Amino acid sequence: MKKIYSFILLIFIILCLNIESWECGKAPPTQQPQRRKAGEGFPPLPLPVTPLRRSEKKNPPSPPVIIGKVICGSDDKWTRAENDIENLLKIIGQSTKINYRAVKISLNNFSFDPEEIPILYITSVEPFSLEEKNFTKIKEFLLKGGFIWANASSGSPEFTKEFINIIEKIFPDRNFYPLYSNHPIINCFHNIKNVKILEEGKEKEINLNLRTLNIGCRAAVILSPYDLGCGWAMHTHPWGVRYLPEDAIKIGTNMFLYSLNWIEYGKFYSQLPVYTEKEKSKAGKIYIGQVKHSGDWNPSPNSIGKFLKNFSEKTETFVYLEPISVDLKKDTLKDVPVLYITGHYDPNFDEIELKKLRDFLLKGGCLIGNSCCGSEDFTIAFQKIINKILPEAKKVIPKENDKIFQFPFVINTIFSTYRFEDPIEIYYLKEQPIIVFSKYDIGSGWENIPKPFVFSLNIKESKEIGTNILVYLLTH
């Protein structure tokens, strides 16, 4: 029954768009829309009778360009689905009334200004190549808020391998990650956690396979190792690995709406200052060490500094604003009173790091945990870590009238928001609070920039609950 429904849906989309199923490289060109005024369907009156006023066909104003399809070769063999991105935007326009267009571009002639074209679309079967002179330009484009969509045409492993290799040269300090289980790309419009592919002609159901390189919390580079382009162009083939057209369209729609909503945040991110201290002495000041790990440990480099600055203003205390990164394998933690850990993915601590963290907490240290963007993967991993290193700790879910929500700020708006049940949890050891964890992102609010689609407390609540948490830990 599901197969019949999917087939009917596909035929419906094709009929609505007035396009056909085509072989790679033969997708139909997008027809320019035309407008006629009333009465244009009637023939003119014969002379010498004065004809009624008649208007000519008029093209509507062109929608703004949002995607540049990067020319990856000297002939058309690199683009196996000629009209893929145009068809996707056409479908999105019909279903959402959000109209944009795409153009082909050469990187040698591109300004690399996201204000001109915010999304670059790169697709090919052959390994992707990029001249070294463009490495810095690509980096600046992404840091200023631009996006790259990369599509392995026909599921080409050669394209995927070389594309990852190039991006890792451009960003040697960043990693590609799979989508965490509740990533906005999975559910911002369609729910696409489970999708279907054709692998060498055989249909399979899988979890969505996209990889991202994050700049801050933004998936600035979105790579699909399985072919999306043929699905966007409404055709498929019995070779390679590709998404079924109906799922490819859903994935593309989510990618588009995600990118569209994060464009403004991307512009702000590169402008956020990271605080530095002229005097490196931390004596007499409150400071926080941020734990390094492999699960995207520092998505918001300036958030701790901005939080402590706000904390200082509200509590009239001295703080040390410069970021302090802590490596659990190397650092002693002897002079660190409070640790902060955040991320999108499992930190994957080894036994040495777990023992160091346990010893730190048993000796009186405190830990603030924050699930960046409300990542379920990080939340599950953090809770497992605490259960492993401190099985004797008692977990408590504080209620609205508990002290942590009453001083120095009285916070009750969190509980009136249906999305946020049990906003924080506290771990006690011998009646003393040593760990406070939030599964709903509070760190993003410290940046003072709203982030779309994520499970995050608002800016005001984030600052207030952060202040309350730190005061609660330091005074108990």
C-alpha positions as CSV (number, residue, x, y, z in Angstrom):
1,M,0.0,0.0,0.0
2,K,2.9,2.4,0.9
3,K,4.5,1.7,-2.5
4,I,1.3,2.5,-4.3
5,Y,0.9,5.7,-2.3
6,S,4.5,6.8,-3.0
7,F,4.0,6.1,-6.7
8,I,0.8,8.1,-6.8
9,L,2.5,11.0,-5.0
10,L,5.4,11.0,-7.4
11,I,3.0,11.0,-10.4
12,F,1.0,13.8,-8.8
13,I,4.2,15.9,-8.4
14,I,5.2,15.3,-12.0
15,L,1.8,16.3,-13.3
16,C,1.7,19.4,-11.1
17,L,5.1,20.5,-12.3
18,N,4.4,19.6,-16.0
19,I,7.7,17.7,-16.2
20,E,8.7,14.2,-17.2
21,S,11.0,11.5,-16.0
22,W,14.4,12.0,-17.7
23,E,17.8,10.4,-18.0
24,C,20.7,12.0,-16.3
25,G,21.7,15.2,-18.0
26,K,18.4,15.5,-19.9
27,A,16.2,17.1,-17.3
28,P,13.8,19.6,-19.0
29,P,14.6,23.3,-18.8
30,T,12.6,25.3,-16.4
31,Q,10.0,27.3,-18.4
32,Q,9.9,31.0,-17.7
33,P,6.5,32.0,-16.2
34,Q,4.4,34.4,-18.3
35,R,1.5,36.7,-17.4
36,R,-1.4,37.8,-19.5
37,K,-4.1,40.3,-18.6
38,A,-7.8,39.6,-19.0
39,G,-9.0,39.4,-22.6
40,E,-5.7,38.4,-24.1
41,G,-7.1,35.1,-25.3
42,F,-9.4,36.8,-27.8
43,P,-8.2,37.6,-31.4
44,P,-7.9,41.3,-32.4
45,L,-10.8,42.9,-34.2
46,P,-10.4,43.2,-38.0
47,L,-9.3,46.6,-39.3
48,P,-10.5,49.4,-39.8
49,V,-12.4,48.8,-36.6
50,T,-10.4,50.3,-33.7
51,P,-9.0,47.4,-31.8
52,L,-9.5,47.1,-28.1
53,R,-6.5,47.7,-25.9
54,R,-4.3,44.7,-25.8
55,S,-1.4,43.9,-23.6
56,E,1.7,41.9,-24.4
57,K,2.9,38.9,-22.4
58,K,4.9,40.0,-19.4
59,N,7.4,38.0,-17.4
60,P,7.0,38.5,-13.7
61,P,10.0,40.0,-11.8
62,S,12.6,37.3,-11.4
63,P,12.8,35.8,-7.9
64,P,16.1,36.5,-6.1
65,V,19.0,34.1,-6.5
66,I,19.7,32.0,-3.5
67,I,21.7,29.1,-4.9
68,G,24.7,29.0,-7.2
69,K,25.3,25.6,-8.9
70,V,29.0,25.4,-9.2
71,I,30.4,24.4,-12.6
72,C,32.7,21.4,-11.9
73,G,34.0,20.6,-15.4
74,S,34.5,21.8,-18.9
75,D,31.6,19.8,-20.4
76,D,28.2,18.7,-19.2
77,K,29.3,15.3,-17.9
78,W,29.8,16.7,-14.4
79,T,26.1,17.5,-14.0
80,R,24.2,14.2,-14.3
81,A,20.9,15.9,-13.5
82,E,20.9,19.1,-15.5
83,N,17.8,20.8,-13.9
84,D,18.0,19.3,-10.4
85,I,18.2,22.5,-8.3
86,E,15.8,24.4,-10.5
87,N,13.2,21.7,-10.1
88,L,13.7,21.6,-6.4
89,L,13.2,25.3,-6.0
90,K,10.1,25.1,-8.2
91,I,8.6,22.4,-6.0
92,I,9.4,24.4,-2.9
93,G,7.9,27.5,-4.4
94,Q,4.6,25.7,-5.1
95,S,4.3,24.1,-1.7
96,T,5.5,27.0,0.5
97,K,5.0,30.1,-1.7
98,I,8.7,30.9,-1.1
99,N,10.2,31.7,-4.5
100,Y,13.9,31.8,-5.2
101,R,16.0,30.8,-8.2
102,A,19.3,29.2,-8.9
103,V,22.1,30.1,-11.4
104,K,25.2,28.3,-12.6
105,I,28.4,29.9,-11.5
106,S,32.2,29.5,-12.0
107,L,34.2,29.8,-8.7
108,N,36.9,31.7,-10.7
109,N,34.4,34.5,-11.4
110,F,32.4,34.4,-8.1
111,S,32.7,37.1,-5.5
112,F,32.4,34.6,-2.6
113,D,30.0,37.1,-1.0
114,P,27.1,35.3,0.7
115,E,25.1,38.5,0.3
116,E,25.2,37.9,-3.5
117,I,24.5,34.1,-3.4
118,P,24.2,32.5,0.1
119,I,24.3,28.8,-1.0
120,L,26.7,27.1,-3.3
121,Y,25.6,23.7,-4.7
122,I,28.3,21.3,-5.7
123,T,27.5,18.0,-7.4
124,S,29.5,15.6,-9.5
125,V,30.3,11.9,-10.0
126,E,34.0,12.6,-10.5
127,P,36.2,13.6,-7.6
128,F,35.7,17.2,-6.7
129,S,38.7,19.5,-7.2
130,L,39.3,23.0,-6.0
131,E,42.2,25.3,-6.8
132,E,44.2,26.2,-3.8
133,K,43.7,29.9,-4.5
134,N,40.1,29.4,-3.6
135,F,40.7,27.7,-0.3
136,T,40.8,30.9,1.7
137,K,37.9,32.3,-0.3
138,I,35.7,29.3,0.5
139,K,36.6,29.6,4.2
140,E,35.7,33.3,4.3
141,F,32.5,32.6,2.4
142,L,31.4,30.1,5.0
143,L,32.6,32.1,8.0
144,K,30.5,35.1,6.8
145,G,27.3,33.0,6.7
146,G,27.4,31.2,3.4
147,F,26.4,27.5,2.9
148,I,27.7,24.7,0.8
149,W,25.5,21.8,-0.3
150,A,27.5,19.0,-1.7
151,N,25.9,16.1,-3.5
152,A,27.6,12.9,-4.5
153,S,25.9,12.2,-7.9
154,S,25.0,8.5,-8.2
155,G,26.3,8.1,-4.7
156,S,29.9,8.5,-5.9
157,P,32.3,7.5,-3.1
158,E,35.1,9.2,-5.0
159,F,33.3,12.5,-4.9
160,T,32.5,12.2,-1.2
161,K,36.1,11.2,-0.2
162,E,37.7,14.1,-2.2
163,F,35.2,16.7,-1.1
164,I,35.7,15.8,2.6
165,N,39.5,15.9,2.1
166,I,39.3,19.4,0.6
167,I,37.0,20.8,3.3
168,E,39.2,19.3,6.1
169,K,42.2,21.1,4.5
170,I,40.3,24.4,4.6
171,F,39.1,23.7,8.2
172,P,41.7,21.4,9.8
173,D,40.3,22.2,13.3
174,R,36.7,21.1,12.5
175,N,35.1,17.7,11.8
176,F,32.3,16.3,9.7
177,Y,29.5,14.9,11.8
178,P,26.4,12.9,11.0
179,L,23.1,14.6,12.0
180,Y,22.3,14.2,15.7
181,S,19.0,12.4,16.1
182,N,16.8,15.5,16.5
183,H,18.7,17.8,14.3
184,P,16.6,20.6,12.7
185,I,17.3,19.4,9.2
186,I,15.5,16.1,10.1
187,N,12.3,17.8,11.3
188,C,12.1,21.5,10.4
189,F,9.4,20.9,7.8
190,H,9.1,17.3,6.8
191,N,9.9,14.5,9.3
192,I,12.6,12.7,7.4
193,K,14.3,10.5,10.0
194,N,13.5,7.4,7.9
195,V,13.8,7.6,4.1
196,K,14.2,5.3,1.2
197,I,17.1,4.8,-1.2
198,L,17.7,2.8,-4.3
199,E,21.0,0.9,-4.0
200,E,22.0,-0.8,-7.2
201,G,18.3,-0.9,-8.1
202,K,17.1,-2.4,-4.8
203,E,14.9,-0.3,-2.5
204,K,15.9,0.1,1.1
205,E,14.7,2.1,4.1
206,I,17.5,3.9,6.1
207,N,18.1,6.7,8.5
208,L,18.8,10.0,6.7
209,N,22.5,10.0,5.7
210,L,23.8,13.6,5.7
211,R,27.0,14.8,7.1
212,T,27.6,18.4,8.3
213,L,30.5,20.6,9.1
214,N,29.4,23.1,11.8
215,I,30.4,26.7,12.2
216,G,29.0,27.5,15.6
217,C,25.7,25.7,15.7
218,R,25.1,26.1,12.0
219,A,25.5,23.3,9.6
220,A,27.5,25.4,7.1
221,V,28.4,22.5,4.9
222,I,25.8,19.8,4.2
223,L,27.1,16.8,2.4
224,S,25.0,14.0,1.0
225,P,27.0,10.8,0.2
226,Y,23.8,9.5,-1.5
227,D,22.5,11.1,-4.7
228,L,19.8,13.8,-4.2
229,G,20.1,15.5,-7.6
230,C,18.4,12.8,-9.7
231,G,15.4,12.8,-7.3
232,W,15.2,16.6,-7.5
233,A,15.2,16.3,-11.3
234,M,12.4,13.6,-11.0
235,H,14.3,10.6,-12.4
236,T,16.1,7.6,-11.1
237,H,18.4,4.8,-12.2
238,P,19.2,1.2,-11.4
239,W,22.8,1.9,-10.5
240,G,24.6,3.7,-7.7
241,V,23.0,4.9,-4.5
242,R,20.3,7.5,-4.6
243,Y,17.2,8.7,-2.7
244,L,13.8,8.0,-4.1
245,P,12.5,11.2,-5.7
246,E,9.7,11.8,-3.1
247,D,12.2,11.5,-0.2
248,A,14.9,13.5,-2.1
249,I,12.4,16.4,-2.4
250,K,11.6,16.3,1.3
251,I,15.2,16.3,2.2
252,G,15.9,19.2,-0.2
253,T,13.0,21.1,1.2
254,N,14.3,20.7,4.7
255,M,17.8,21.7,3.7
256,F,16.5,24.8,2.0
257,L,14.3,26.0,4.8
258,Y,17.0,25.2,7.4
259,S,19.6,27.2,5.4
260,L,17.2,30.1,4.7
261,N,16.4,30.5,8.4
262,W,20.0,30.3,9.5
263,I,21.4,32.8,7.0
264,E,21.1,35.8,9.4
265,Y,22.7,33.9,12.3
266,G,25.6,32.9,10.1
267,K,26.3,36.6,9.4
268,F,26.4,37.4,13.1
269,Y,28.6,34.5,14.2
270,S,31.7,35.9,12.5
271,Q,31.2,39.2,14.2
272,L,30.9,37.9,17.8
273,P,34.0,38.9,19.9
274,V,35.9,36.4,22.0
275,Y,37.0,38.1,25.2
276,T,40.6,38.5,26.2
277,E,42.1,39.6,29.6
278,K,45.0,42.0,29.7
279,E,45.9,40.7,33.2
280,K,46.1,37.0,33.2
281,S,45.7,36.6,36.9
282,K,42.5,34.8,38.0
283,A,43.0,35.5,41.7
284,G,39.9,36.8,43.4
285,K,37.8,36.2,40.2
286,I,35.1,33.7,39.3
287,Y,36.0,31.7,36.2
288,I,34.9,28.6,34.4
289,G,36.9,26.0,32.5
290,Q,35.3,24.5,29.4
291,V,35.9,20.8,28.8
292,K,37.4,19.8,25.4
293,H,36.1,16.6,23.8
294,S,35.4,15.0,20.4
295,G,31.7,15.8,20.3
296,D,31.8,19.4,18.9
297,W,32.9,20.8,22.2
298,N,33.0,24.5,21.5
299,P,30.1,25.5,19.2
300,S,29.8,29.0,20.8
301,P,33.4,30.2,21.6
302,N,32.2,33.5,23.1
303,S,29.2,32.3,25.1
304,I,31.1,31.7,28.5
305,G,32.7,35.1,28.3
306,K,29.4,36.8,27.5
307,F,27.6,34.9,30.3
308,L,30.3,35.8,32.9
309,K,30.1,39.4,31.8
310,N,26.4,39.4,32.3
311,F,26.8,37.5,35.6
312,S,29.3,40.1,36.9
313,E,26.9,43.0,36.1
314,K,23.9,41.3,37.8
315,T,25.8,40.1,40.9
316,E,28.5,42.7,41.2
317,T,31.3,40.1,41.4
318,F,34.7,40.0,39.7
319,V,35.0,37.5,36.8
320,Y,37.7,36.3,34.4
321,L,36.2,36.6,30.9
322,E,38.9,34.9,28.7
323,P,38.0,31.4,27.7
324,I,39.8,28.6,29.6
325,S,39.8,25.3,27.8
326,V,40.4,22.1,29.8
327,D,41.8,18.9,28.5
328,L,40.9,16.1,30.9
329,K,43.8,14.0,29.7
330,K,46.5,16.6,30.4
331,D,45.3,19.3,32.8
332,T,45.4,18.9,36.6
333,L,42.1,20.8,37.3
334,K,43.7,21.9,40.7
335,D,42.7,25.5,40.4
336,V,39.4,25.1,38.4
337,P,36.3,25.6,40.6
338,V,33.7,25.0,37.9
339,L,33.7,23.0,34.7
340,Y,31.3,23.6,31.8
341,I,30.6,21.0,29.1
342,T,28.5,21.3,26.1
343,G,28.2,19.9,22.6
344,H,26.0,18.2,20.0
345,Y,27.4,14.7,20.2
346,D,28.7,12.1,22.5
347,P,32.0,13.4,24.1
348,N,33.4,9.8,23.9
349,F,35.6,10.2,27.0
350,D,38.1,7.4,27.6
351,E,38.8,5.9,31.0
352,I,41.5,8.4,31.9
353,E,39.1,11.3,31.2
354,L,36.3,9.7,33.2
355,K,38.5,9.1,36.2
356,K,39.8,12.7,36.1
357,L,36.2,14.0,36.0
358,R,35.2,11.8,38.9
359,D,38.1,12.9,41.0
360,F,37.4,16.5,40.3
361,L,33.8,16.2,41.5
362,L,34.7,14.2,44.6
363,K,37.2,16.8,45.6
364,G,34.6,19.6,45.6
365,G,34.5,20.7,42.0
366,C,31.2,21.6,40.2
367,L,30.0,20.8,36.7
368,I,27.5,22.6,34.5
369,G,26.3,20.5,31.6
370,N,24.4,22.0,28.6
371,S,23.0,20.1,25.6
372,C,23.7,22.5,22.8
373,C,20.7,23.1,20.6
374,G,18.8,20.6,22.8
375,S,20.7,17.7,21.1
376,E,19.2,14.3,22.3
377,D,22.5,12.6,21.4
378,F,24.5,14.8,23.8
379,T,21.8,14.5,26.5
380,I,21.8,10.7,26.5
381,A,25.6,10.6,26.4
382,F,26.0,13.1,29.3
383,Q,23.5,11.2,31.5
384,K,25.4,7.9,30.8
385,I,28.7,9.6,31.8
386,I,27.4,10.8,35.1
387,N,25.7,7.5,35.9
388,K,29.1,5.8,35.2
389,I,31.4,8.1,37.1
390,L,29.1,8.9,40.0
391,P,26.6,6.1,40.5
392,E,26.2,7.2,44.1
393,A,24.9,10.7,43.1
394,K,21.3,11.4,43.6
395,K,19.5,13.0,40.6
396,V,16.7,15.5,41.4
397,I,14.4,17.4,39.1
398,P,13.7,20.7,40.8
399,K,10.2,22.2,40.8
400,E,9.1,25.7,40.1
401,N,9.3,26.8,43.7
402,D,12.8,25.3,44.4
403,K,15.6,27.7,45.4
404,I,17.5,27.4,42.1
405,F,14.5,29.0,40.4
406,Q,14.1,31.7,43.0
407,F,17.4,33.5,43.5
408,P,18.7,35.9,42.4
409,F,16.1,35.7,39.7
410,V,12.5,34.4,40.1
411,I,12.0,32.2,37.1
412,N,8.6,30.8,36.3
413,T,8.1,31.5,32.6
414,I,10.0,28.3,31.7
415,F,7.2,26.2,33.3
416,S,4.5,28.0,31.4
417,T,6.1,27.0,28.0
418,Y,4.8,23.6,26.9
419,R,8.0,22.6,25.2
420,F,10.1,22.6,28.3
421,E,9.3,19.9,30.9
422,D,11.9,19.4,33.6
423,P,14.2,22.2,32.3
424,I,17.2,21.2,34.5
425,E,18.3,18.3,36.7
426,I,20.6,18.5,39.7
427,Y,22.9,15.8,40.9
428,Y,23.7,15.8,44.7
429,L,26.5,14.1,46.5
430,K,26.2,13.9,50.3
431,E,23.4,16.5,50.1
432,Q,25.6,18.9,48.2
433,P,24.8,19.9,44.6
434,I,27.7,19.2,42.3
435,I,26.2,19.0,38.9
436,V,23.5,20.9,37.1
437,F,22.5,19.8,33.6
438,S,20.1,21.3,31.1
439,K,18.8,19.2,28.2
440,Y,17.3,22.4,26.7
441,D,20.1,24.6,25.4
442,I,20.9,27.5,27.7
443,G,24.3,28.4,26.3
444,S,23.0,29.6,23.0
445,G,21.0,32.3,24.8
446,W,24.2,33.6,26.4
447,E,25.3,34.6,22.9
448,N,22.3,37.0,22.6
449,I,21.4,35.6,19.2
450,P,18.2,33.5,18.6
451,K,18.7,30.3,16.7
452,P,15.9,28.8,14.6
453,F,14.4,25.4,15.0
454,V,16.4,24.4,18.1
455,F,15.3,23.4,21.6
456,S,16.7,26.4,23.4
457,L,15.5,28.6,26.2
458,N,15.0,32.2,25.1
459,I,17.7,34.7,25.7
460,K,16.3,36.2,28.9
461,E,15.6,32.8,30.5
462,S,19.0,31.5,29.5
463,K,20.8,34.4,31.2
464,E,18.7,34.2,34.3
465,I,18.8,30.5,34.8
466,G,22.6,30.5,34.0
467,T,23.1,33.1,36.8
468,N,20.9,31.2,39.2
469,I,22.8,27.9,38.5
470,L,26.2,29.4,39.1
471,V,25.1,31.2,42.3
472,Y,23.4,28.0,43.5
473,L,26.6,25.9,43.0
474,L,28.9,28.5,44.5
475,T,26.8,29.1,47.6
476,H,26.2,25.5,48.5
